[in-house]
């Protein structure tokens, strides 16, 4: 049992994004705090997984396996981004240059000072919190749709009706216009081919066609007018009871209007075949009737296609909008997800303060360890700090201050790597100088041999000078900084004034005597 609990605890440490090796040396309170952080991160992964999975399944109408794969990938991506953001909330582990950090002392402080003294809520922090909140709101929406979509199903059906009428009106507007143009063209042919009396008689015979075209034109006018009024009300974020009733009334009227139009189309296709014309207009009328048949049939086909399309659509975005405006539980879920994303920030600060408080009040440490921690936080004597970090046995330091241990280990690594790089630098530069000396002597030797034949005294003098000049020596890297690996404190450089007095001070390191 203890082994299983320990493995779970180590797994939660890993989820928190912190160092397991250091955390295992801290006391139980600190370990519980970081385990809590890991639990939140694990919960974020689970939430992201289900959010992405539900969304993909809704988007592709039941692609469960594909949804699970995308859910795992999305959860891993979000958790990695979240851990990176959460990691930046830790106190500054590596010293930063004061030129790039205006409030260095407060940012490096691990002593648990109050927020008014610590400039933690800066622009960078606000942007990170804003990004986390935005991410949380996005992730919460598929969860809202999956758990609460049943509550707005009736509203979705009403929305489908309005969309059906809107699309039907837009797609058939041109077809109804063609009906009117064909009627106008056919009427002109009637007038040109038959007399006035025959025109009136013929008009009565095809009155059903004229009535149908007139009905279709009125449908477009009335539907467009009512749709504009409906959309104006529907755009509002919240509606009063009166506006809700008006919206329902308009929607009911639109539904009746559409049903009447569809019934009219079906009846027209049946009745138009019963109309027959003999005589000189037979050919023109048959052509006119054929065109009308095709146009009305296209209208019916358009409606059937739109109906299939609307029935397949789940209106995902509209569902989210309706849930936000009509279901308070969607706000509760969204706020809960945002809290899951933001609470670890609060707990991270509290854990940092707890580490400092335990070190200062509940642990007995040697004076050197206390001084070492203070120097790590606010360095005043880098030489002492460097020597102490290199000589101290880190494993022998028993403290629950996680950040102190982490700073100590990371400083040790940096100093050791920096010493190693300096040794490589010294070795490489010394080798290059030695090689340069040998090559230079090789180039000078023929010339010196010629000089030796003519003036042995001058030859000996130049050889002594050359040998003195081309001497192999070990080169060391010059340090401009007091804390050279971190480069936050530059050495004091004595400025020499450009006059006689400055020259004497530079040469003799003393002030010239007064005359």
C-alpha positions in Angstrom: 0.0 0.0 0.0 2.8 2.4 1.0 4.6 1.6 -2.2 1.5 2.3 -4.4 1.0 5.6 -2.5 4.6 6.5 -3.0 4.4 5.8 -6.7 1.3 7.9 -7.1 3.0 10.7 -5.2 6.0 10.6 -7.5 3.8 10.6 -10.5 2.0 13.7 -9.2 5.4 15.3 -8.6 6.2 14.7 -12.3 2.9 16.2 -13.3 3.7 19.4 -11.3 6.7 19.9 -13.5 9.2 20.1 -10.6 12.3 18.1 -9.7 11.4 14.7 -8.1 14.9 14.3 -6.6 14.6 17.5 -4.6 10.9 17.0 -3.6 11.7 13.6 -2.2 14.0 15.3 0.3 11.4 17.9 1.5 9.0 17.3 4.3 5.4 16.0 3.9 3.7 19.4 3.9 5.8 20.6 0.9 5.3 17.3 -0.8 1.5 17.5 -0.4 1.5 21.0 -1.8 3.4 20.0 -5.0 1.3 16.8 -5.2 -1.8 19.1 -5.2 -0.3 21.1 -8.0 0.3 17.8 -9.9 -3.3 16.8 -9.3 -4.6 20.0 -10.9 -2.3 19.5 -13.9 -3.6 15.9 -14.2 -7.1 17.2 -14.0 -6.4 19.7 -16.8 -5.1 16.9 -19.0 -8.2 14.8 -18.4 -10.5 17.8 -19.1 -8.6 18.7 -22.3 -8.8 15.0 -23.4 -12.5 14.8 -23.0 -13.1 18.3 -24.4 -11.2 17.5 -27.6 -12.6 14.0 -27.9 -16.2 15.2 -27.6 -15.6 18.0 -30.1 -14.1 15.6 -32.7 -16.9 13.1 -32.3 -19.5 15.9 -32.8 -17.6 17.3 -35.7 -17.2 14.0 -37.6 -20.4 12.4 -36.5 -19.1 9.5 -34.3 -15.4 9.2 -35.2 -14.6 7.8 -31.7 -11.2 6.3 -32.4 -10.0 9.4 -34.2 -11.5 11.6 -31.4 -9.6 9.7 -28.7 -6.3 10.1 -30.6 -6.8 13.8 -31.1 -7.9 14.1 -27.4 -4.7 12.6 -26.2 -2.6 14.8 -28.5 -4.5 18.0 -27.5 -4.3 17.1 -23.8 -0.5 16.6 -24.0 0.0 19.9 -26.0 -2.1 22.0 -23.6 -0.5 20.4 -20.5 3.0 21.1 -21.8 2.1 24.7 -22.5 0.5 25.0 -19.1 3.6 23.5 -17.3 5.8 26.0 -19.2 3.6 28.9 -18.0 3.4 27.5 -14.5 7.2 27.0 -14.4 7.7 30.7 -15.1 5.8 31.6 -12.0 8.6 30.1 -9.8 10.9 32.6 -8.1 14.0 33.6 -10.2 16.4 30.7 -9.8 19.2 32.2 -11.9 20.3 35.9 -11.2 19.3 38.4 -13.8 21.1 41.5 -14.8 19.9 44.6 -13.0 19.8 46.4 -16.3 17.1 44.0 -17.5 15.3 43.8 -14.2 14.2 47.0 -12.5 12.9 45.4 -9.3 15.5 42.7 -8.8 15.4 42.5 -5.1 11.6 41.9 -4.9 11.6 39.4 -7.7 14.5 37.3 -6.2 12.9 37.4 -2.8 11.8 34.1 -1.4 10.8 35.4 2.0 7.1 35.5 1.4 6.6 39.2 1.3 3.1 40.6 0.7 1.8 41.3 -2.8 2.0 45.0 -2.3 5.8 44.7 -1.9 6.2 42.2 -4.7 5.6 43.3 -8.2 4.3 39.9 -9.2 1.2 41.2 -11.0 3.0 42.8 -13.9 2.1 42.9 -17.6 3.8 39.6 -18.2 1.8 37.9 -15.5 -1.5 39.5 -16.7 -0.9 38.2 -20.2 -0.1 34.7 -18.9 -3.2 34.7 -16.8 -5.3 36.0 -19.7 -3.9 33.3 -22.0 -4.7 30.6 -19.4 -8.2 31.9 -18.9 -8.9 32.0 -22.7 -7.6 28.5 -23.0 -9.9 27.4 -20.1 -12.9 29.0 -21.7 -12.2 27.3 -25.1 -11.8 23.9 -23.4 -15.0 24.3 -21.3 -17.3 24.7 -24.3 -17.2 21.1 -25.7 -17.9 20.0 -22.1 -20.9 22.3 -21.9 -22.3 21.0 -25.2 -21.8 17.4 -24.2 -23.4 17.7 -20.8 -26.1 20.4 -21.3 -27.1 20.4 -25.0 -30.3 18.5 -24.2 -31.6 21.6 -22.3 -31.5 23.8 -25.5 -32.8 21.1 -27.9 -36.1 22.9 -28.4 -34.3 26.2 -29.1 -32.1 24.4 -31.7 -35.2 23.1 -33.4 -36.6 26.6 -33.6 -33.3 27.8 -34.9 -33.5 25.1 -37.6 -36.9 26.4 -38.7 -35.6 29.9 -39.1 -32.5 28.7 -40.9 -34.6 26.5 -43.2 -36.8 29.4 -44.2 -33.9 31.7 -44.6 -32.0 29.3 -46.9 -35.1 28.3 -48.8 -35.8 32.0 -49.4 -32.3 32.7 -50.6 -32.0 29.7 -52.8 -35.4 30.0 -54.5 -35.5 33.7 -54.9 -33.9 33.4 -58.3 -36.2 30.6 -59.4 -39.3 32.6 -58.5 -37.8 35.5 -60.4 -37.5 33.2 -63.5 -41.1 32.2 -63.0 -42.2 35.8 -63.3 -39.9 36.4 -66.4 -41.3 33.3 -68.1 -44.8 34.4 -67.4 -44.1 37.9 -68.8 -42.6 36.4 -71.9 -45.5 34.1 -72.5 -48.0 36.9 -72.0 -46.4 39.0 -74.7 -46.7 36.0 -77.1 -50.4 35.7 -76.3 -51.1 39.3 -77.1 -49.1 39.1 -80.3 -50.9 36.0 -81.6 -54.5 36.2 -80.5 -57.2 38.8 -80.2 -58.3 40.8 -77.1 -61.3 38.6 -76.4 -59.3 35.4 -76.8 -56.7 36.8 -74.4 -59.3 37.2 -71.6 -60.6 33.8 -72.2 -57.2 32.2 -72.2 -56.2 34.1 -69.1 -59.1 32.5 -67.2 -58.0 29.1 -68.5 -54.5 29.4 -67.1 -55.5 31.5 -64.0 -54.0 28.8 -61.7 -50.6 29.5 -63.1 -50.9 33.3 -62.6 -52.1 32.7 -59.1 -49.1 30.4 -58.3 -46.6 32.9 -59.6 -48.2 35.7 -57.6 -48.3 33.5 -54.5 -44.6 32.8 -54.8 -43.7 36.5 -55.2 -45.8 37.3 -52.1 -44.0 34.5 -50.2 -40.6 36.0 -50.9 -41.7 39.5 -49.8 -43.4 38.4 -46.6 -40.7 35.8 -45.7 -37.9 38.4 -46.2 -39.8 41.0 -44.1 -40.5 38.6 -41.2 -37.0 37.2 -41.3 -35.5 40.6 -41.0 -37.7 41.3 -37.9 -36.8 37.9 -36.5 -33.0 38.4 -36.9 -33.2 41.8 -35.3 -34.7 40.3 -32.1 -32.5 37.2 -32.3 -29.3 39.2 -32.3 -30.0 40.6 -28.8 -28.0 39.0 -26.0 -31.0 38.7 -23.6 -34.7 39.0 -24.3 -37.6 40.2 -22.2 -40.8 38.1 -22.0 -42.5 40.3 -24.5 -39.7 39.9 -27.0 -39.7 36.1 -26.4 -43.4 36.0 -27.3 -42.9 38.2 -30.3 -40.0 36.0 -31.5 -42.1 32.8 -31.1 -45.0 34.5 -32.9 -42.9 35.5 -35.9 -41.3 32.0 -36.0 -44.7 30.4 -36.0 -45.8 32.7 -38.8 -42.7 31.8 -40.8 -43.3 28.1 -40.3 -46.9 28.4 -41.5 -45.7 30.5 -44.5 -43.2 27.8 -45.5 -45.7 25.0 -45.1 -48.2 26.8 -47.3 -45.5 27.4 -49.9 -44.5 23.8 -50.0 -48.1 22.7 -50.2 -48.7 25.1 -53.0 -45.7 23.7 -54.9 -46.9 20.1 -54.6 -50.5 21.0 -55.6 -49.2 23.1 -58.6 -47.3 20.2 -60.0 -50.5 18.1 -59.9 -52.9 20.7 -61.2 -50.7 22.1 -64.0 -50.8 18.8 -65.9 -54.6 19.0 -66.2 -54.3 22.3 -68.2 -54.2 21.8 -72.0 -54.2 24.4 -74.7 -55.1 23.8 -78.4 -54.5 25.9 -81.4 -51.6 28.3 -82.3 -50.5 28.7 -78.6 -50.2 25.0 -77.9 -46.4 24.9 -78.7 -45.6 28.0 -76.7 -47.8 27.0 -73.8 -46.2 23.5 -73.6 -42.8 25.1 -73.5 -44.0 27.6 -70.8 -45.6 24.7 -68.8 -42.4 22.6 -69.1 -40.2 25.5 -67.7 -42.6 26.1 -64.8 -42.6 22.4 -64.0 -38.8 22.4 -63.9 -38.6 25.5 -61.8 -41.1 24.3 -59.2 -39.4 20.9 -59.2 -36.1 22.6 -58.5 -37.7 24.5 -55.6 -38.9 21.2 -54.0 -35.5 19.6 -54.6 -33.7 22.5 -53.0 -36.0 22.2 -50.0 -35.3 18.5 -49.6 -31.5 19.1 -49.9 -31.6 21.8 -47.3 -33.7 19.7 -45.0 -31.2 16.9 -45.2 -28.3 19.3 -44.6 -30.0 20.9 -41.6 -30.9 17.6 -40.1 -27.3 16.5 -40.2 -26.0 19.7 -38.7 -25.6 19.8 -34.9 -25.4 23.7 -34.8 -22.4 23.5 -32.5 -21.7 27.2 -32.2 -25.4 28.1 -31.9 -25.7 25.5 -29.1 -22.8 27.2 -27.2 -24.5 30.6 -27.7 -27.8 29.3 -26.4 -26.2 27.6 -23.4 -24.5 30.8 -22.4 -27.6 32.9 -22.7 -30.1 30.4 -21.3 -28.4 27.9 -19.0 -26.6 29.1 -15.9 -25.0 25.7 -15.4 -22.8 26.4 -18.5 -21.4 29.4 -16.7 -20.8 27.3 -13.6 -18.8 24.7 -15.7 -16.9 27.4 -17.5 -15.9 29.1 -14.2 -14.9 25.7 -12.7 -12.6 25.0 -15.6 -11.1 28.5 -15.3 -10.5 28.0 -11.6 -8.8 24.6 -12.3 -6.4 26.5 -14.6 -5.8 29.5 -12.3 -5.8 28.0 -8.8 -2.3 26.3 -9.3 -0.9 29.8 -9.7 -2.2 30.8 -6.3 -1.0 27.5 -4.8 2.4 28.0 -6.3 2.9 31.3 -4.5 1.6 29.8 -1.3 4.0 26.9 -1.6 6.9 29.3 -2.2 5.9 31.2 1.0 5.5 28.0 3.0 9.0 26.8 2.0 10.5 30.1 3.3 8.4 30.1 6.4 9.4 26.5 7.4 13.1 27.3 6.8 13.0 30.4 8.9 10.8 29.2 11.8 10.6 25.4 12.0 14.1 24.2 10.9 17.3 24.5 12.8 20.1 25.1 10.3 23.8 25.9 10.6 24.8 29.6 10.3 26.7 28.8 7.1 23.6 27.3 5.5 21.5 30.3 6.5 24.1 32.6 5.1 24.4 30.5 1.9 20.6 30.8 1.4 20.7 34.6 1.9 23.6 34.9 -0.5 21.8 32.9 -3.1 18.8 35.1 -2.8 20.7 38.4 -2.7 24.4 38.0 -3.4 26.8 40.4 -1.7 30.0 38.3 -1.7 30.2 36.3 -4.8 33.7 34.8 -4.1 32.5 33.4 -0.8 29.3 32.1 -2.4 31.2 30.5 -5.3 33.6 28.7 -3.0 30.9 27.6 -0.6 28.7 26.2 -3.4 31.6 24.2 -4.8 32.8 22.9 -1.5 29.4 22.2 0.3 28.0 18.7 0.3 24.5 19.2 -1.0 23.3 15.8 0.2 24.2 16.8 3.7 21.8 19.8 3.7 18.5 18.8 5.2 16.0 21.5 4.5 12.4 21.6 3.3 13.0 24.8 1.3 12.5 23.3 -2.2 13.6 26.5 -4.0 16.7 26.9 -1.9 17.8 23.4 -2.8 16.9 23.9 -6.5 18.9 27.2 -6.6 21.9 25.5 -4.9 22.0 22.6 -7.3 21.5 24.7 -10.4 24.2 27.2 -9.3 26.5 24.3 -8.7 25.9 22.9 -12.2 26.4 26.4 -13.8 29.6 27.1 -11.9 31.1 23.6 -12.7 30.2 23.9 -16.4 31.6 27.4 -16.5 34.9 26.2 -14.9 35.0 23.4 -17.5 34.5 25.9 -20.4 37.2 28.2 -19.0 39.7 25.2 -18.9 38.8 24.4 -22.5 39.3 28.0 -23.4 42.7 28.1 -21.6 43.9 24.9 -23.3 42.8 26.0 -26.7 44.2 29.5 -26.6 47.5 28.3 -25.1 47.8 25.7 -27.8 47.1 28.3 -30.5 49.7 30.6 -29.1 52.3 27.8 -28.9 51.5 26.9 -32.5 51.8 30.5 -33.6 55.2 30.8 -31.9 56.6 27.7 -33.6 55.3 28.8 -37.0 56.7 32.3 -36.6 60.1 30.9 -35.5 60.1 28.6 -38.5 59.5 31.5 -40.8 62.2 33.6 -39.2 64.9 31.0 -39.1 66.0 31.3 -42.7 66.3 35.0 -42.4 68.3 34.7 -39.2 70.7 32.3 -40.8 71.4 34.8 -43.5 72.0 37.5 -40.9 74.3 35.2 -39.0 76.7 35.0 -41.9 77.1 38.8 -42.1 76.8 40.0 -38.5 77.0 37.5 -35.7 76.7 40.1 -32.9 73.4 41.5 -34.4 72.2 37.9 -34.9 72.7 37.0 -31.2 70.9 40.2 -30.1 67.9 39.5 -32.3 67.7 35.8 -31.4 67.6 36.8 -27.7 64.9 39.3 -28.4 62.9 36.8 -30.5 63.2 34.0 -27.9 62.0 36.4 -25.2 59.1 37.5 -27.3 58.0 34.0 -28.5 57.7 32.3 -25.2 54.9 29.8 -24.6 52.7 30.8 -21.7 49.3 29.7 -20.3 46.5 32.1 -21.2 43.5 32.7 -18.9 40.1 34.2 -19.7 39.8 37.7 -18.4 36.7 38.3 -16.3 34.8 41.6 -16.8 32.2 40.5 -14.2 32.4 39.8 -10.5 29.9 36.9 -10.9 31.1 35.9 -14.3 28.7 33.0 -15.1 25.7 35.1 -14.3 27.0 38.5 -15.5 24.9 40.7 -13.2 27.8 42.7 -11.5 30.5 44.2 -13.5 34.0 44.9 -12.1 34.8 48.4 -11.1 36.7 49.9 -14.0 38.9 52.9 -13.1 38.5 55.7 -15.6 41.6 57.6 -16.6 41.1 61.3 -17.4 42.7 62.4 -20.6 45.3 64.8 -19.0 48.7 64.8 -17.2 47.2 64.1 -13.8 45.3 61.1 -15.1 48.4 59.7 -16.8 50.5 59.9 -13.6 47.7 58.3 -11.6 47.5 55.5 -14.1 51.3 54.9 -14.3 52.1 55.2 -10.6 48.7 54.4 -9.0 49.0 57.5 -6.9 48.2 61.2 -7.0 51.0 63.5 -8.1 52.4 65.8 -5.4 51.2 69.3 -5.3 53.7 72.0 -6.5 
